[in-house]
């Protein structure tokens, strides 16, 4: 069992989702914004606005760069 992470903002909810190949994807509206080695790296890039663009600057949304602040949801891969 592993987890996915989510963080709600005024623009919608962002997710960090594991894949079978051991990578983590930052996701918004079912669109991958980047692939990462760790969920912490994905959270950091979302907070700084350095992911692939969802059409707006994610750095102004108050997304935490601390993965501990994100909601955790158990999932099966």
PDB file of N, CA, C and O in Angstrom:
ATOM      1  N   UNK A   1       0.857  -1.177   0.000  1.00  0.00           N
ATOM      2  CA  UNK A   1       0.000   0.000   0.000  1.00  0.00           C
ATOM      3  C   UNK A   1       0.898   1.234   0.000  1.00  0.00           C
ATOM      4  O   UNK A   1       1.888   1.305   0.729  1.00  0.00           O
ATOM      5  N   UNK A   2       0.538   2.177  -0.812  1.00  0.00           N
ATOM      6  CA  UNK A   2       1.254   3.442  -0.868  1.00  0.00           C
ATOM      7  C   UNK A   2       0.240   4.570  -0.725  1.00  0.00           C
ATOM      8  O   UNK A   2      -0.929   4.313  -0.435  1.00  0.00           O
ATOM      9  N   UNK A   3       0.661   5.795  -0.920  1.00  0.00           N
ATOM     10  CA  UNK A   3      -0.231   6.942  -0.763  1.00  0.00           C
ATOM     11  C   UNK A   3      -0.134   7.849  -1.983  1.00  0.00           C
ATOM     12  O   UNK A   3       0.848   7.827  -2.724  1.00  0.00           O
ATOM     13  N   UNK A   4      -1.171   8.639  -2.166  1.00  0.00           N
ATOM     14  CA  UNK A   4      -1.118   9.784  -3.057  1.00  0.00           C
ATOM     15  C   UNK A   4      -1.332  10.996  -2.163  1.00  0.00           C
ATOM     16  O   UNK A   4      -1.903  10.883  -1.079  1.00  0.00           O
ATOM     17  N   UNK A   5      -0.885  12.123  -2.608  1.00  0.00           N
ATOM     18  CA  UNK A   5      -0.995  13.350  -1.838  1.00  0.00           C
ATOM     19  C   UNK A   5      -1.912  14.320  -2.567  1.00  0.00           C
ATOM     20  O   UNK A   5      -1.980  14.304  -3.796  1.00  0.00           O
ATOM     21  N   UNK A   6      -2.619  15.165  -1.821  1.00  0.00           N
ATOM     22  CA  UNK A   6      -3.450  16.198  -2.435  1.00  0.00           C
ATOM     23  C   UNK A   6      -3.339  17.489  -1.630  1.00  0.00           C
ATOM     24  O   UNK A   6      -3.117  17.483  -0.420  1.00  0.00           O
ATOM     25  N   UNK A   7      -3.502  18.595  -2.352  1.00  0.00           N
ATOM     26  CA  UNK A   7      -3.447  19.915  -1.732  1.00  0.00           C
ATOM     27  C   UNK A   7      -4.476  20.794  -2.431  1.00  0.00           C
ATOM     28  O   UNK A   7      -4.358  21.064  -3.626  1.00  0.00           O
ATOM     29  N   UNK A   8      -5.488  21.243  -1.686  1.00  0.00           N
ATOM     30  CA  UNK A   8      -6.562  22.066  -2.237  1.00  0.00           C
ATOM     31  C   UNK A   8      -6.154  23.538  -2.281  1.00  0.00           C
ATOM     32  O   UNK A   8      -5.574  24.065  -1.332  1.00  0.00           O
ATOM     33  N   UNK A   9      -6.471  24.194  -3.407  1.00  0.00           N
ATOM     34  CA  UNK A   9      -6.225  25.627  -3.579  1.00  0.00           C
ATOM     35  C   UNK A   9      -7.492  26.258  -4.140  1.00  0.00           C
ATOM     36  O   UNK A   9      -8.455  25.556  -4.449  1.00  0.00           O
ATOM     37  N   UNK A  10      -7.491  27.562  -4.269  1.00  0.00           N
ATOM     38  CA  UNK A  10      -8.658  28.252  -4.829  1.00  0.00           C
ATOM     39  C   UNK A  10      -8.859  27.935  -6.308  1.00  0.00           C
ATOM     40  O   UNK A  10      -9.949  28.153  -6.838  1.00  0.00           O
ATOM     41  N   UNK A  11      -7.829  27.425  -6.984  1.00  0.00           N
ATOM     42  CA  UNK A  11      -7.934  27.054  -8.401  1.00  0.00           C
ATOM     43  C   UNK A  11      -8.305  25.588  -8.593  1.00  0.00           C
ATOM     44  O   UNK A  11      -8.611  25.166  -9.708  1.00  0.00           O
ATOM     45  N   UNK A  12      -8.281  24.817  -7.522  1.00  0.00           N
ATOM     46  CA  UNK A  12      -8.576  23.395  -7.603  1.00  0.00           C
ATOM     47  C   UNK A  12      -7.562  22.600  -6.805  1.00  0.00           C
ATOM     48  O   UNK A  12      -6.675  23.167  -6.167  1.00  0.00           O
ATOM     49  N   UNK A  13      -7.699  21.296  -6.844  1.00  0.00           N
ATOM     50  CA  UNK A  13      -6.839  20.421  -6.048  1.00  0.00           C
ATOM     51  C   UNK A  13      -5.699  19.873  -6.899  1.00  0.00           C
ATOM     52  O   UNK A  13      -5.904  19.401  -8.017  1.00  0.00           O
ATOM     53  N   UNK A  14      -4.500  19.949  -6.343  1.00  0.00           N
ATOM     54  CA  UNK A  14      -3.309  19.386  -6.966  1.00  0.00           C
ATOM     55  C   UNK A  14      -3.024  18.045  -6.302  1.00  0.00           C
ATOM     56  O   UNK A  14      -3.289  17.858  -5.115  1.00  0.00           O
ATOM     57  N   UNK A  15      -2.483  17.122  -7.078  1.00  0.00           N
ATOM     58  CA  UNK A  15      -2.180  15.792  -6.570  1.00  0.00           C
ATOM     59  C   UNK A  15      -0.735  15.433  -6.887  1.00  0.00           C
ATOM     60  O   UNK A  15      -0.160  15.911  -7.866  1.00  0.00           O
ATOM     61  N   UNK A  16      -0.167  14.596  -6.055  1.00  0.00           N
ATOM     62  CA  UNK A  16       1.128  13.970  -6.324  1.00  0.00           C
ATOM     63  C   UNK A  16       0.864  12.481  -6.242  1.00  0.00           C
ATOM     64  O   UNK A  16       0.510  11.947  -5.190  1.00  0.00           O
ATOM     65  N   UNK A  17       1.046  11.817  -7.384  1.00  0.00           N
ATOM     66  CA  UNK A  17       0.599  10.442  -7.541  1.00  0.00           C
ATOM     67  C   UNK A  17       1.777   9.536  -7.904  1.00  0.00           C
ATOM     68  O   UNK A  17       2.559   9.866  -8.796  1.00  0.00           O
ATOM     69  N   UNK A  18       1.908   8.394  -7.216  1.00  0.00           N
ATOM     70  CA  UNK A  18       2.982   7.453  -7.563  1.00  0.00           C
ATOM     71  C   UNK A  18       2.627   6.657  -8.818  1.00  0.00           C
ATOM     72  O   UNK A  18       1.454   6.448  -9.124  1.00  0.00           O
ATOM     73  N   UNK A  19       3.651   6.222  -9.531  1.00  0.00           N
ATOM     74  CA  UNK A  19       3.448   5.355 -10.693  1.00  0.00           C
ATOM     75  C   UNK A  19       4.196   4.054 -10.461  1.00  0.00           C
ATOM     76  O   UNK A  19       5.062   3.972  -9.590  1.00  0.00           O
ATOM     77  N   UNK A  20       3.863   3.053 -11.230  1.00  0.00           N
ATOM     78  CA  UNK A  20       4.459   1.718 -11.064  1.00  0.00           C
ATOM     79  C   UNK A  20       5.963   1.705 -11.283  1.00  0.00           C
ATOM     80  O   UNK A  20       6.649   0.805 -10.798  1.00  0.00           O
ATOM     81  N   UNK A  21       6.488   2.692 -12.009  1.00  0.00           N
ATOM     82  CA  UNK A  21       7.931   2.728 -12.271  1.00  0.00           C
ATOM     83  C   UNK A  21       8.721   3.409 -11.148  1.00  0.00           C
ATOM     84  O   UNK A  21       9.926   3.624 -11.280  1.00  0.00           O
ATOM     85  N   UNK A  22       8.041   3.750 -10.039  1.00  0.00           N
ATOM     86  CA  UNK A  22       8.722   4.348  -8.893  1.00  0.00           C
ATOM     87  C   UNK A  22       8.815   5.863  -8.934  1.00  0.00           C
ATOM     88  O   UNK A  22       9.392   6.466  -8.029  1.00  0.00           O
ATOM     89  N   UNK A  23       8.270   6.481  -9.948  1.00  0.00           N
ATOM     90  CA  UNK A  23       8.290   7.943 -10.061  1.00  0.00           C
ATOM     91  C   UNK A  23       7.021   8.520  -9.414  1.00  0.00           C
ATOM     92  O   UNK A  23       6.085   7.793  -9.080  1.00  0.00           O
ATOM     93  N   UNK A  24       7.024   9.822  -9.252  1.00  0.00           N
ATOM     94  CA  UNK A  24       5.877  10.553  -8.710  1.00  0.00           C
ATOM     95  C   UNK A  24       5.508  11.647  -9.699  1.00  0.00           C
ATOM     96  O   UNK A  24       6.390  12.328 -10.222  1.00  0.00           O
ATOM     97  N   UNK A  25       4.204  11.828  -9.967  1.00  0.00           N
ATOM     98  CA  UNK A  25       3.748  12.844 -10.907  1.00  0.00           C
ATOM     99  C   UNK A  25       2.938  13.908 -10.188  1.00  0.00           C
ATOM    100  O   UNK A  25       2.027  13.601  -9.420  1.00  0.00           O
ATOM    101  N   UNK A  26       3.284  15.174 -10.449  1.00  0.00           N
ATOM    102  CA  UNK A  26       2.453  16.293 -10.028  1.00  0.00           C
ATOM    103  C   UNK A  26       1.317  16.375 -11.036  1.00  0.00           C
ATOM    104  O   UNK A  26       1.562  16.408 -12.242  1.00  0.00           O
ATOM    105  N   UNK A  27       0.075  16.409 -10.557  1.00  0.00           N
ATOM    106  CA  UNK A  27      -1.086  16.335 -11.445  1.00  0.00           C
ATOM    107  C   UNK A  27      -2.102  17.411 -11.077  1.00  0.00           C
ATOM    108  O   UNK A  27      -2.370  17.663  -9.902  1.00  0.00           O
ATOM    109  N   UNK A  28      -2.665  18.040 -12.118  1.00  0.00           N
ATOM    110  CA  UNK A  28      -3.768  18.981 -11.939  1.00  0.00           C
ATOM    111  C   UNK A  28      -4.760  18.735 -13.065  1.00  0.00           C
ATOM    112  O   UNK A  28      -4.380  18.723 -14.235  1.00  0.00           O
ATOM    113  N   UNK A  29      -6.025  18.540 -12.723  1.00  0.00           N
ATOM    114  CA  UNK A  29      -7.081  18.260 -13.717  1.00  0.00           C
ATOM    115  C   UNK A  29      -6.680  17.137 -14.670  1.00  0.00           C
ATOM    116  O   UNK A  29      -6.836  17.259 -15.885  1.00  0.00           O
ATOM    117  N   UNK A  30      -6.168  16.050 -14.116  1.00  0.00           N
ATOM    118  CA  UNK A  30      -5.761  14.866 -14.875  1.00  0.00           C
ATOM    119  C   UNK A  30      -4.610  15.117 -15.845  1.00  0.00           C
ATOM    120  O   UNK A  30      -4.364  14.297 -16.730  1.00  0.00           O
ATOM    121  N   UNK A  31      -3.909  16.227 -15.695  1.00  0.00           N
ATOM    122  CA  UNK A  31      -2.761  16.556 -16.541  1.00  0.00           C
ATOM    123  C   UNK A  31      -1.490  16.473 -15.707  1.00  0.00           C
ATOM    124  O   UNK A  31      -1.381  17.114 -14.662  1.00  0.00           O
ATOM    125  N   UNK A  32      -0.522  15.674 -16.180  1.00  0.00           N
ATOM    126  CA  UNK A  32       0.758  15.590 -15.474  1.00  0.00           C
ATOM    127  C   UNK A  32       1.543  16.873 -15.702  1.00  0.00           C
ATOM    128  O   UNK A  32       1.708  17.331 -16.833  1.00  0.00           O
ATOM    129  N   UNK A  33       2.020  17.439 -14.609  1.00  0.00           N
ATOM    130  CA  UNK A  33       2.815  18.666 -14.667  1.00  0.00           C
ATOM    131  C   UNK A  33       4.301  18.373 -14.497  1.00  0.00           C
ATOM    132  O   UNK A  33       5.114  19.297 -14.478  1.00  0.00           O
ATOM    133  N   UNK A  34       4.661  17.107 -14.375  1.00  0.00           N
ATOM    134  CA  UNK A  34       6.059  16.727 -14.247  1.00  0.00           C
ATOM    135  C   UNK A  34       6.209  15.415 -13.512  1.00  0.00           C
ATOM    136  O   UNK A  34       5.322  14.987 -12.775  1.00  0.00           O
ATOM    137  N   UNK A  35       7.357  14.782 -13.728  1.00  0.00           N
ATOM    138  CA  UNK A  35       7.695  13.496 -13.120  1.00  0.00           C
ATOM    139  C   UNK A  35       8.888  13.697 -12.189  1.00  0.00           C
ATOM    140  O   UNK A  35       9.849  14.379 -12.547  1.00  0.00           O
ATOM    141  N   UNK A  36       8.829  13.106 -10.998  1.00  0.00           N
ATOM    142  CA  UNK A  36       9.828  13.366  -9.953  1.00  0.00           C
ATOM    143  C   UNK A  36      10.274  12.078  -9.280  1.00  0.00           C
ATOM    144  O   UNK A  36       9.574  11.066  -9.311  1.00  0.00           O
ATOM    145  N   UNK A  37      11.456  12.135  -8.671  1.00  0.00           N
ATOM    146  CA  UNK A  37      11.966  10.991  -7.913  1.00  0.00           C
ATOM    147  C   UNK A  37      11.273  10.848  -6.566  1.00  0.00           C
ATOM    148  O   UNK A  37      11.124   9.735  -6.061  1.00  0.00           O
ATOM    149  N   UNK A  38      10.847  11.969  -5.976  1.00  0.00           N
ATOM    150  CA  UNK A  38      10.199  11.929  -4.661  1.00  0.00           C
ATOM    151  C   UNK A  38       8.984  12.860  -4.653  1.00  0.00           C
ATOM    152  O   UNK A  38       8.927  13.807  -5.437  1.00  0.00           O
ATOM    153  N   UNK A  39       8.019  12.599  -3.775  1.00  0.00           N
ATOM    154  CA  UNK A  39       6.889  13.515  -3.663  1.00  0.00           C
ATOM    155  C   UNK A  39       7.314  14.884  -3.139  1.00  0.00           C
ATOM    156  O   UNK A  39       6.694  15.892  -3.480  1.00  0.00           O
ATOM    157  N   UNK A  40       8.353  14.935  -2.321  1.00  0.00           N
ATOM    158  CA  UNK A  40       8.830  16.220  -1.797  1.00  0.00           C
ATOM    159  C   UNK A  40       9.341  17.124  -2.920  1.00  0.00           C
ATOM    160  O   UNK A  40       9.138  18.338  -2.884  1.00  0.00           O
ATOM    161  N   UNK A  41      10.005  16.532  -3.917  1.00  0.00           N
ATOM    162  CA  UNK A  41      10.468  17.329  -5.063  1.00  0.00           C
ATOM    163  C   UNK A  41       9.293  17.905  -5.839  1.00  0.00           C
ATOM    164  O   UNK A  41       9.335  19.058  -6.268  1.00  0.00           O
ATOM    165  N   UNK A  42       8.249  17.109  -6.020  1.00  0.00           N
ATOM    166  CA  UNK A  42       7.062  17.581  -6.730  1.00  0.00           C
ATOM    167  C   UNK A  42       6.394  18.725  -5.973  1.00  0.00           C
ATOM    168  O   UNK A  42       6.021  19.731  -6.575  1.00  0.00           O
ATOM    169  N   UNK A  43       6.240  18.579  -4.663  1.00  0.00           N
ATOM    170  CA  UNK A  43       5.628  19.629  -3.851  1.00  0.00           C
ATOM    171  C   UNK A  43       6.439  20.916  -3.937  1.00  0.00           C
ATOM    172  O   UNK A  43       5.872  22.003  -4.048  1.00  0.00           O
ATOM    173  N   UNK A  44       7.750  20.799  -3.886  1.00  0.00           N
ATOM    174  CA  UNK A  44       8.625  21.970  -3.961  1.00  0.00           C
ATOM    175  C   UNK A  44       8.453  22.691  -5.298  1.00  0.00           C
ATOM    176  O   UNK A  44       8.323  23.915  -5.324  1.00  0.00           O
ATOM    177  N   UNK A  45       8.452  21.955  -6.397  1.00  0.00           N
ATOM    178  CA  UNK A  45       8.288  22.588  -7.711  1.00  0.00           C
ATOM    179  C   UNK A  45       6.911  23.214  -7.871  1.00  0.00           C
ATOM    180  O   UNK A  45       6.792  24.288  -8.461  1.00  0.00           O
ATOM    181  N   UNK A  46       5.869  22.568  -7.360  1.00  0.00           N
ATOM    182  CA  UNK A  46       4.537  23.172  -7.425  1.00  0.00           C
ATOM    183  C   UNK A  46       4.496  24.472  -6.624  1.00  0.00           C
ATOM    184  O   UNK A  46       3.939  25.468  -7.085  1.00  0.00           O
ATOM    185  N   UNK A  47       5.079  24.466  -5.435  1.00  0.00           N
ATOM    186  CA  UNK A  47       5.090  25.654  -4.584  1.00  0.00           C
ATOM    187  C   UNK A  47       5.859  26.805  -5.239  1.00  0.00           C
ATOM    188  O   UNK A  47       5.475  27.966  -5.104  1.00  0.00           O
ATOM    189  N   UNK A  48       6.941  26.481  -5.946  1.00  0.00           N
ATOM    190  CA  UNK A  48       7.767  27.515  -6.593  1.00  0.00           C
ATOM    191  C   UNK A  48       7.271  27.891  -7.986  1.00  0.00           C
ATOM    192  O   UNK A  48       7.759  28.856  -8.573  1.00  0.00           O
ATOM    193  N   UNK A  49       6.305  27.140  -8.524  1.00  0.00           N
ATOM    194  CA  UNK A  49       5.796  27.438  -9.852  1.00  0.00           C
ATOM    195  C   UNK A  49       6.721  27.002 -10.970  1.00  0.00           C
ATOM    196  O   UNK A  49       6.731  27.611 -12.040  1.00  0.00           O
ATOM    197  N   UNK A  50       7.512  25.936 -10.733  1.00  0.00           N
ATOM    198  CA  UNK A  50       8.484  25.499 -11.740  1.00  0.00           C
ATOM    199  C   UNK A  50       8.112  24.175 -12.396  1.00  0.00           C
ATOM    200  O   UNK A  50       8.976  23.507 -12.966  1.00  0.00           O
ATOM    201  N   UNK A  51       6.849  23.787 -12.325  1.00  0.00           N
ATOM    202  CA  UNK A  51       6.375  22.588 -13.036  1.00  0.00           C
ATOM    203  C   UNK A  51       5.980  22.997 -14.451  1.00  0.00           C
ATOM    204  O   UNK A  51       6.012  24.179 -14.796  1.00  0.00           O
ATOM    205  N   UNK A  52       5.604  22.007 -15.273  1.00  0.00           N
ATOM    206  CA  UNK A  52       4.963  22.348 -16.539  1.00  0.00           C
ATOM    207  C   UNK A  52       3.733  23.165 -16.189  1.00  0.00           C
ATOM    208  O   UNK A  52       3.083  22.899 -15.178  1.00  0.00           O
ATOM    209  N   UNK A  53       3.409  24.137 -16.992  1.00  0.00           N
ATOM    210  CA  UNK A  53       2.344  25.072 -16.657  1.00  0.00           C
ATOM    211  C   UNK A  53       0.948  24.494 -16.879  1.00  0.00           C
ATOM    212  O   UNK A  53       0.655  23.940 -17.939  1.00  0.00           O
ATOM    213  N   UNK A  54       0.083  24.631 -15.855  1.00  0.00           N
ATOM    214  CA  UNK A  54      -1.321  24.259 -16.053  1.00  0.00           C
ATOM    215  C   UNK A  54      -2.113  25.417 -16.668  1.00  0.00           C
ATOM    216  O   UNK A  54      -3.338  25.351 -16.763  1.00  0.00           O
ATOM    217  N   UNK A  55      -1.413  26.477 -17.085  1.00  0.00           N
ATOM    218  CA  UNK A  55      -2.065  27.658 -17.657  1.00  0.00           C
ATOM    219  C   UNK A  55      -2.072  28.850 -16.721  1.00  0.00           C
ATOM    220  O   UNK A  55      -2.608  29.905 -17.059  1.00  0.00           O
ATOM    221  N   UNK A  56      -1.477  28.688 -15.541  1.00  0.00           N
ATOM    222  CA  UNK A  56      -1.380  29.782 -14.579  1.00  0.00           C
ATOM    223  C   UNK A  56      -0.186  29.500 -13.667  1.00  0.00           C
ATOM    224  O   UNK A  56       0.361  28.397 -13.662  1.00  0.00           O
ATOM    225  N   UNK A  57       0.204  30.511 -12.901  1.00  0.00           N
ATOM    226  CA  UNK A  57       1.371  30.422 -12.022  1.00  0.00           C
ATOM    227  C   UNK A  57       0.985  29.746 -10.703  1.00  0.00           C
ATOM    228  O   UNK A  57       0.234  30.324  -9.917  1.00  0.00           O
ATOM    229  N   UNK A  58       1.478  28.549 -10.452  1.00  0.00           N
ATOM    230  CA  UNK A  58       1.136  27.833  -9.221  1.00  0.00           C
ATOM    231  C   UNK A  58       1.803  28.445  -7.986  1.00  0.00           C
ATOM    232  O   UNK A  58       1.388  28.164  -6.862  1.00  0.00           O
ATOM    233  N   UNK A  59       2.828  29.275  -8.181  1.00  0.00           N
ATOM    234  CA  UNK A  59       3.533  29.833  -7.017  1.00  0.00           C
ATOM    235  C   UNK A  59       2.691  30.835  -6.236  1.00  0.00           C
ATOM    236  O   UNK A  59       3.048  31.175  -5.108  1.00  0.00           O
ATOM    237  N   UNK A  60       1.601  31.310  -6.790  1.00  0.00           N
ATOM    238  CA  UNK A  60       0.762  32.298  -6.096  1.00  0.00           C
ATOM    239  C   UNK A  60      -0.432  31.661  -5.379  1.00  0.00           C
ATOM    240  O   UNK A  60      -1.288  32.373  -4.853  1.00  0.00           O
ATOM    241  N   UNK A  61      -0.496  30.334  -5.354  1.00  0.00           N
ATOM    242  CA  UNK A  61      -1.663  29.646  -4.798  1.00  0.00           C
ATOM    243  C   UNK A  61      -1.501  29.209  -3.347  1.00  0.00           C
ATOM    244  O   UNK A  61      -2.438  28.663  -2.764  1.00  0.00           O
ATOM    245  N   UNK A  62      -0.353  29.435  -2.762  1.00  0.00           N
ATOM    246  CA  UNK A  62      -0.147  29.038  -1.369  1.00  0.00           C
ATOM    247  C   UNK A  62       0.083  27.553  -1.179  1.00  0.00           C
ATOM    248  O   UNK A  62      -0.146  27.021  -0.093  1.00  0.00           O
ATOM    249  N   UNK A  63       0.539  26.873  -2.235  1.00  0.00           N
ATOM    250  CA  UNK A  63       0.841  25.450  -2.137  1.00  0.00           C
ATOM    251  C   UNK A  63       2.074  25.269  -1.245  1.00  0.00           C
ATOM    252  O   UNK A  63       3.097  25.923  -1.444  1.00  0.00           O
ATOM    253  N   UNK A  64       1.962  24.391  -0.281  1.00  0.00           N
ATOM    254  CA  UNK A  64       3.073  24.156   0.641  1.00  0.00           C
ATOM    255  C   UNK A  64       4.172  23.347  -0.032  1.00  0.00           C
ATOM    256  O   UNK A  64       3.899  22.389  -0.756  1.00  0.00           O
ATOM    257  N   UNK A  65       5.416  23.741   0.213  1.00  0.00           N
ATOM    258  CA  UNK A  65       6.555  22.962  -0.282  1.00  0.00           C
ATOM    259  C   UNK A  65       6.919  21.839   0.687  1.00  0.00           C
ATOM    260  O   UNK A  65       7.815  21.042   0.409  1.00  0.00           O
ATOM    261  N   UNK A  66       6.224  21.777   1.823  1.00  0.00           N
ATOM    262  CA  UNK A  66       6.451  20.729   2.829  1.00  0.00           C
ATOM    263  C   UNK A  66       5.425  19.619   2.608  1.00  0.00           C
ATOM    264  O   UNK A  66       4.238  19.811   2.872  1.00  0.00           O
ATOM    265  N   UNK A  67       5.875  18.462   2.128  1.00  0.00           N
ATOM    266  CA  UNK A  67       4.966  17.359   1.813  1.00  0.00           C
ATOM    267  C   UNK A  67       4.165  16.924   3.048  1.00  0.00           C
ATOM    268  O   UNK A  67       3.098  16.325   2.912  1.00  0.00           O
ATOM    269  N   UNK A  68       4.666  17.218   4.230  1.00  0.00           N
ATOM    270  CA  UNK A  68       3.944  16.912   5.465  1.00  0.00           C
ATOM    271  C   UNK A  68       2.665  17.713   5.624  1.00  0.00           C
ATOM    272  O   UNK A  68       1.785  17.323   6.391  1.00  0.00           O
ATOM    273  N   UNK A  69       2.544  18.835   4.907  1.00  0.00           N
ATOM    274  CA  UNK A  69       1.335  19.660   4.952  1.00  0.00           C
ATOM    275  C   UNK A  69       0.254  19.162   3.989  1.00  0.00           C
ATOM    276  O   UNK A  69      -0.889  19.613   4.055  1.00  0.00           O
ATOM    277  N   UNK A  70       0.603  18.254   3.114  1.00  0.00           N
ATOM    278  CA  UNK A  70      -0.333  17.734   2.116  1.00  0.00           C
ATOM    279  C   UNK A  70      -1.185  16.625   2.739  1.00  0.00           C
ATOM    280  O   UNK A  70      -0.734  15.918   3.640  1.00  0.00           O
ATOM    281  N   UNK A  71      -2.417  16.480   2.251  1.00  0.00           N
ATOM    282  CA  UNK A  71      -3.284  15.379   2.687  1.00  0.00           C
ATOM    283  C   UNK A  71      -2.785  14.089   2.066  1.00  0.00           C
ATOM    284  O   UNK A  71      -2.371  14.072   0.907  1.00  0.00           O
ATOM    285  N   UNK A  72      -2.823  13.005   2.837  1.00  0.00           N
ATOM    286  CA  UNK A  72      -2.377  11.689   2.387  1.00  0.00           C
ATOM    287  C   UNK A  72      -3.596  10.787   2.215  1.00  0.00           C
ATOM    288  O   UNK A  72      -4.500  10.764   3.051  1.00  0.00           O
ATOM    289  N   UNK A  73      -3.596  10.037   1.095  1.00  0.00           N
ATOM    290  CA  UNK A  73      -4.698   9.122   0.783  1.00  0.00           C
ATOM    291  C   UNK A  73      -4.111   7.774   0.399  1.00  0.00           C
ATOM    292  O   UNK A  73      -3.375   7.696  -0.584  1.00  0.00           O
ATOM    293  N   UNK A  74      -4.409   6.704   1.139  1.00  0.00           N
ATOM    294  CA  UNK A  74      -3.882   5.381   0.782  1.00  0.00           C
ATOM    295  C   UNK A  74      -4.451   4.912  -0.560  1.00  0.00           C
ATOM    296  O   UNK A  74      -5.632   5.099  -0.854  1.00  0.00           O
ATOM    297  N   UNK A  75      -3.585   4.304  -1.356  1.00  0.00           N
ATOM    298  CA  UNK A  75      -4.010   3.735  -2.638  1.00  0.00           C
ATOM    299  C   UNK A  75      -3.243   2.424  -2.856  1.00  0.00           C
ATOM    300  O   UNK A  75      -2.205   2.181  -2.241  1.00  0.00           O
ATOM    301  N   UNK A  76      -3.771   1.610  -3.726  1.00  0.00           N
ATOM    302  CA  UNK A  76      -3.081   0.387  -4.126  1.00  0.00           C
ATOM    303  C   UNK A  76      -2.561   0.596  -5.536  1.00  0.00           C
ATOM    304  O   UNK A  76      -3.264   1.132  -6.393  1.00  0.00           O
ATOM    305  N   UNK A  77      -1.356   0.181  -5.771  1.00  0.00           N
ATOM    306  CA  UNK A  77      -0.790   0.281  -7.132  1.00  0.00           C
ATOM    307  C   UNK A  77      -0.971  -1.005  -7.884  1.00  0.00           C
ATOM    308  O   UNK A  77      -0.559  -1.107  -9.039  1.00  0.00           O
TER     309      UNK A  77
END
